[in-house]
Amino acid sequence: MSSPTINAGGSYPSLEDICNYVRSLINDTQAGPSGIPGTGQIFTDDPSVSPFVLPMLNASIREVYRELRNIGAPTLLKDNVIISGLTPVFGANGFGEPDPAVQCFLSYSGYFDGNSINNNLLLPSDLLYPEAVFERQTGTNNTFVRLEQVQSGLPSRPQYPTLAQWEWRQDNIWFVGSTQTNDVRLRYYCTLPTFFSSNLDFSSTLVPVLDSLDAIALKTAVKYARMLGTPSLPDLIGEAKEQMFQLKNQYTRRFQSIEYHRVPYGHSGGDTNNFFLRWGCN
């Protein structure tokens, strides 16, 4: 068991930093099984002694991720993830032949071209949902062009060389398909790691969200207090909300320094798309 010292890195909080603060909040800073003061007797780092600690920590971490994602925090954004070689449509009319009855999709288990699944072409495993999709012909050095995200379902139309449009449905990216092989570039909101290993090193395991220690620790203390029916529960809930508000507010204030231009929903092609590209809002 590690000594209850503050993480020297300082940028991302460690699980040990978070647990030390939780122990302070719940008055469990005595020496634990290791004999080290501050490691606790109830809320310990040892899952064999305190099996509830990791589930509570992970639930609090997921809550922080979720709340930050809902305000568009860039910590949860990934960009320029390229999936190369989405093959032409393969419908009743044959490989690469237009067929308005066919739709294709890119999923966590493979790419469906209208006929079969290619298990080598996968959505990133940490993708929660896409924000934007771009394309170019495979094997070229062409600029990636933004696809239109449709509002009311993909149209029934013959395929042409570009994919042109996409829809997020059933946790897949759906396309009408194309008559040539294309690459796609993804910008998406991702999931960040949670931690469940029984031999986890709390002192070296970091939560990759800057300045999130107070919010995670207080959310965890709320769960612990609720489990015990502690009278201080309302105060902990109020402080947890305040710390989460402050964390989100940092991102919001950062957004206010950028000049944004609203993209009409479902329209991202043609001249409008070029305008946003010029302003760097793609």
C-alpha positions as CSV (number, residue, x, y, z in Angstrom):
1,M,0.0,0.0,0.0
2,S,1.4,3.4,-0.9
3,S,2.1,6.3,1.3
4,P,-0.6,9.0,1.3
5,T,1.5,11.7,-0.4
6,I,0.3,14.1,-3.1
7,N,1.0,13.1,-6.7
8,A,4.3,14.8,-7.8
9,G,3.0,15.3,-11.3
10,G,0.4,17.8,-10.2
11,S,-1.5,17.9,-13.6
12,Y,-3.8,14.9,-13.3
13,P,-5.0,13.6,-9.9
14,S,-4.1,10.1,-8.9
15,L,-6.5,7.7,-7.3
16,E,-4.4,8.0,-4.2
17,D,-4.9,11.8,-4.1
18,I,-8.6,11.4,-4.5
19,C,-8.9,8.7,-1.8
20,N,-6.8,10.8,0.6
21,Y,-9.3,13.6,0.3
22,V,-12.2,11.3,0.6
23,R,-10.7,9.9,3.8
24,S,-10.4,13.4,5.2
25,L,-14.0,14.2,4.4
26,I,-15.3,11.0,6.1
27,N,-12.9,11.2,9.1
28,D,-11.0,8.0,8.2
29,T,-7.4,9.2,8.3
30,Q,-6.1,6.7,10.8
31,A,-3.4,4.2,10.1
32,G,-4.8,1.3,8.1
33,P,-3.6,-2.3,7.6
34,S,-0.2,-1.1,6.4
35,G,0.4,0.9,9.6
36,I,0.8,4.1,7.6
37,P,-1.1,7.1,9.0
38,G,-3.7,8.5,6.7
39,T,-4.4,5.2,4.7
40,G,-7.6,4.6,6.6
41,Q,-9.3,1.7,8.3
42,I,-12.6,1.7,6.4
43,F,-12.1,3.5,3.1
44,T,-8.8,1.8,2.1
45,D,-7.0,1.2,-1.1
46,D,-7.2,-2.5,-0.6
47,P,-10.2,-4.1,-2.4
48,S,-10.0,-7.1,-0.1
49,V,-10.6,-4.8,2.9
50,S,-12.9,-2.2,1.2
51,P,-14.5,-3.8,-1.8
52,F,-16.9,-0.8,-2.2
53,V,-14.1,1.8,-2.9
54,L,-13.4,1.1,-6.5
55,P,-17.0,0.9,-7.6
56,M,-17.7,4.2,-5.9
57,L,-14.6,5.8,-7.4
58,N,-15.4,4.6,-10.9
59,A,-19.0,5.8,-10.6
60,S,-17.8,9.2,-9.6
61,I,-15.3,9.3,-12.4
62,R,-17.9,8.3,-15.0
63,E,-20.2,11.1,-13.6
64,V,-17.5,13.7,-14.1
65,Y,-16.8,12.5,-17.7
66,R,-20.5,12.6,-18.4
67,E,-21.1,16.1,-17.1
68,L,-18.0,17.4,-18.9
69,R,-19.1,15.7,-22.1
70,N,-22.5,17.3,-21.9
71,I,-20.9,20.8,-22.0
72,G,-18.6,19.8,-24.9
73,A,-15.4,19.7,-22.9
74,P,-12.4,19.2,-25.3
75,T,-10.9,16.8,-22.8
76,L,-13.4,14.3,-24.1
77,L,-12.8,15.1,-27.8
78,K,-10.6,13.1,-30.3
79,D,-9.9,14.3,-33.8
80,N,-8.2,13.2,-37.0
81,V,-8.8,9.5,-36.4
82,I,-8.6,8.0,-39.9
83,I,-10.1,4.7,-41.0
84,S,-8.8,3.8,-44.4
85,G,-10.3,1.7,-47.1
86,L,-14.1,1.7,-46.9
87,T,-14.8,-0.4,-50.0
88,P,-17.5,0.3,-52.7
89,V,-21.1,-0.6,-52.2
90,F,-22.0,-4.3,-53.0
91,G,-25.7,-4.7,-53.6
92,A,-27.9,-6.7,-55.8
93,N,-26.5,-5.1,-58.9
94,G,-22.9,-6.2,-58.1
95,F,-19.8,-4.8,-56.6
96,G,-19.4,-1.1,-57.1
97,E,-22.7,-0.8,-58.9
98,P,-25.2,1.8,-57.7
99,D,-28.2,0.3,-55.8
100,P,-30.6,2.8,-54.1
101,A,-31.9,-0.1,-51.9
102,V,-28.5,-0.5,-50.1
103,Q,-27.1,1.2,-47.0
104,C,-23.7,0.6,-45.5
105,F,-22.5,1.1,-42.0
106,L,-19.3,1.3,-39.9
107,S,-19.6,-0.3,-36.5
108,Y,-17.5,-1.6,-33.6
109,S,-17.6,-5.0,-35.2
110,G,-16.8,-4.1,-38.8
111,Y,-17.8,-2.3,-42.0
112,F,-20.8,-3.6,-43.9
113,D,-20.7,-2.8,-47.6
114,G,-24.3,-4.1,-48.3
115,N,-23.2,-7.7,-48.7
116,S,-20.7,-8.7,-46.0
117,I,-18.8,-7.4,-42.9
118,N,-15.2,-6.5,-43.1
119,N,-13.9,-7.1,-39.5
120,N,-10.7,-5.1,-40.1
121,L,-12.5,-1.8,-40.5
122,L,-13.8,-0.8,-37.0
123,L,-15.1,2.2,-35.1
124,P,-12.6,3.2,-32.4
125,S,-13.4,1.3,-29.2
126,D,-13.4,4.5,-27.2
127,L,-15.9,6.3,-29.5
128,L,-19.0,7.3,-27.7
129,Y,-20.6,9.2,-30.5
130,P,-19.2,11.1,-33.6
131,E,-19.3,14.8,-33.9
132,A,-18.1,15.1,-37.5
133,V,-17.1,12.8,-40.4
134,F,-14.8,13.6,-43.3
135,E,-13.8,11.7,-46.4
136,R,-11.3,11.4,-49.3
137,Q,-10.5,8.8,-51.9
138,T,-8.2,6.1,-50.6
139,G,-4.6,6.2,-51.9
140,T,-4.7,9.9,-52.6
141,N,-3.3,13.0,-50.8
142,N,-6.6,14.9,-51.3
143,T,-8.0,17.1,-48.6
144,F,-10.6,15.5,-46.4
145,V,-14.1,16.9,-47.1
146,R,-16.8,17.1,-44.4
147,L,-19.8,14.8,-45.0
148,E,-23.3,16.1,-44.3
149,Q,-25.0,14.7,-41.2
150,V,-28.6,14.1,-42.3
151,Q,-31.5,15.2,-40.1
152,S,-34.3,12.8,-41.1
153,G,-32.6,9.7,-42.4
154,L,-30.4,8.8,-45.4
155,P,-31.9,9.4,-48.8
156,S,-32.7,6.6,-51.2
157,R,-30.5,7.4,-54.2
158,P,-27.9,5.8,-56.5
159,Q,-24.4,5.8,-55.0
160,Y,-21.6,7.9,-56.5
161,P,-17.9,8.1,-55.9
162,T,-18.2,10.0,-52.6
163,L,-20.0,8.9,-49.5
164,A,-21.4,12.5,-49.1
165,Q,-23.8,11.9,-46.2
166,W,-23.9,10.0,-42.8
167,E,-26.2,9.2,-40.0
168,W,-25.6,8.0,-36.4
169,R,-28.0,5.2,-35.8
170,Q,-28.0,2.1,-33.6
171,D,-24.5,3.1,-32.4
172,N,-23.2,2.8,-36.0
173,I,-22.2,5.3,-38.6
174,W,-24.5,4.7,-41.6
175,F,-23.8,5.7,-45.3
176,V,-25.6,5.4,-48.6
177,G,-22.3,4.0,-49.8
178,S,-20.0,4.9,-52.7
179,T,-18.7,3.5,-55.9
180,Q,-15.0,3.9,-55.0
181,T,-12.9,3.1,-52.0
182,N,-12.7,6.0,-49.5
183,D,-11.0,6.9,-46.2
184,V,-13.0,8.5,-43.4
185,R,-11.6,10.9,-40.8
186,L,-13.5,11.0,-37.5
187,R,-13.9,13.7,-34.8
188,Y,-15.7,12.2,-31.8
189,Y,-16.5,12.3,-28.1
190,C,-14.6,9.5,-26.4
191,T,-14.9,7.5,-23.2
192,L,-12.0,7.8,-20.8
193,P,-10.7,5.0,-18.7
194,T,-12.2,3.8,-15.4
195,F,-10.3,1.5,-13.1
196,F,-11.2,-1.9,-11.8
197,S,-8.1,-4.1,-11.5
198,S,-7.7,-5.7,-8.1
199,N,-3.9,-5.0,-8.1
200,L,-4.2,-1.3,-9.1
201,D,-1.4,1.0,-7.9
202,F,-3.5,4.0,-6.7
203,S,-0.5,6.3,-6.5
204,S,0.5,5.9,-10.1
205,T,-3.0,5.6,-11.7
206,L,-4.1,9.0,-12.9
207,V,-7.6,10.3,-13.9
208,P,-7.0,12.2,-17.2
209,V,-9.1,15.3,-16.3
210,L,-7.2,18.4,-15.1
211,D,-8.2,19.8,-11.7
212,S,-10.8,17.1,-11.2
213,L,-9.7,15.9,-7.7
214,D,-12.2,17.9,-5.6
215,A,-15.2,17.0,-7.8
216,I,-14.4,13.3,-7.9
217,A,-13.6,13.1,-4.2
218,L,-16.7,14.9,-3.1
219,K,-18.9,12.8,-5.4
220,T,-17.4,9.7,-3.9
221,A,-17.9,11.0,-0.4
222,V,-21.5,11.6,-1.2
223,K,-21.9,7.9,-2.2
224,Y,-20.2,6.8,1.0
225,A,-22.3,9.1,3.2
226,R,-25.5,8.0,1.4
227,M,-24.6,4.3,2.0
228,L,-24.3,5.0,5.8
229,G,-27.1,7.6,6.1
230,T,-24.7,10.2,7.4
231,P,-26.3,13.4,8.7
232,S,-23.7,15.5,6.7
233,L,-25.0,14.1,3.4
234,P,-26.8,17.4,2.3
235,D,-23.7,19.4,2.9
236,L,-21.6,17.0,0.9
237,I,-24.1,17.0,-1.9
238,G,-24.0,20.8,-2.0
239,E,-20.2,21.0,-2.0
240,A,-20.0,18.3,-4.7
241,K,-22.3,20.3,-7.0
242,E,-20.3,23.4,-6.3
243,Q,-17.0,21.8,-7.2
244,M,-18.5,20.3,-10.4
245,F,-19.9,23.6,-11.3
246,Q,-16.5,25.2,-10.9
247,L,-14.9,22.5,-13.0
248,K,-17.4,22.9,-15.8
249,N,-17.2,26.7,-15.6
250,Q,-13.5,26.6,-16.4
251,Y,-14.3,25.0,-19.7
252,T,-17.2,27.4,-20.3
253,R,-15.0,30.5,-19.7
254,R,-12.4,29.0,-22.1
255,F,-15.1,28.6,-24.8
256,Q,-16.0,32.3,-24.4
257,S,-12.5,33.3,-25.8
258,I,-13.3,31.7,-29.1
259,E,-15.4,33.3,-31.9
260,Y,-18.0,30.6,-32.8
261,H,-20.2,30.5,-35.9
262,R,-23.3,28.3,-35.7
263,V,-23.5,25.5,-38.2
264,P,-27.2,24.8,-39.3
265,Y,-28.2,21.4,-38.2
266,G,-28.0,18.8,-41.0
267,H,-26.2,21.2,-43.4
268,S,-22.5,21.0,-43.7
269,G,-21.7,20.9,-47.4
270,G,-21.1,23.3,-50.2
271,D,-20.2,27.0,-49.6
272,T,-21.4,26.9,-46.0
273,N,-18.9,24.1,-45.2
274,N,-16.1,26.1,-46.9
275,F,-17.0,29.1,-44.7
276,F,-16.6,27.1,-41.5
277,L,-13.4,25.6,-42.7
278,R,-12.0,29.0,-43.3
279,W,-12.8,30.0,-39.8
280,G,-11.3,26.9,-38.3
281,C,-14.6,25.5,-36.9
282,N,-14.7,22.2,-38.8
